[in-house]
Amino acid sequence: GGLSSSRGSSIAALIRDKIQNEFDAEDVEQLRRVLPGCAELLGTRRHSLRCLPSKADAAPLVRSGSGSKLGDVKRRMSLTLAGKESIAQMHYAVRRFLKIVCSQLKGVVLFIDDLQWSDAATLDLLKSIVLDGEIPS
């Protein structure tokens, strides 16, 4: 049976507990947006093990130097780097999620509908999953 059987429910609970212990709230929210069909496995966040700086904490860095051309360049570079860091963090969170799921289940099928219409960001995510040697194939 799938995750709806009693055995599946216990596997889902194991996966959910591991996710709640290893992911912070921000990562879980990213996963919910990227993998909406995995709500049962993501569960609700009980606590956070690590504290990441919030966007509000980063705002003064982005605002510094405003009013000059150099300040504008710094701000654009800061936003670009923050965007790339956010994407890398999301890719890492998805790969960690898949590692946890694969460690508890004998086989996992990743069904992707309309792959031919995927944007570059989605293809980059799939590439990072395929190239991650720690995710069983």
Buried (B, 14 or more C-beta within 10 A) or exposed (E): EEBEEEEBBEBBBBBBEBBBEBBBBBBBBBBEEBBEEBEBBBBEBEEBEEEEEEEEEEEEEBEEBEEEEEEEEBBEEBEEEBEEEEBEBBBBBBBBBBBBBBEBBEEEEEEEEEEEEEEEEEEBBBEBBEEBEEBEE
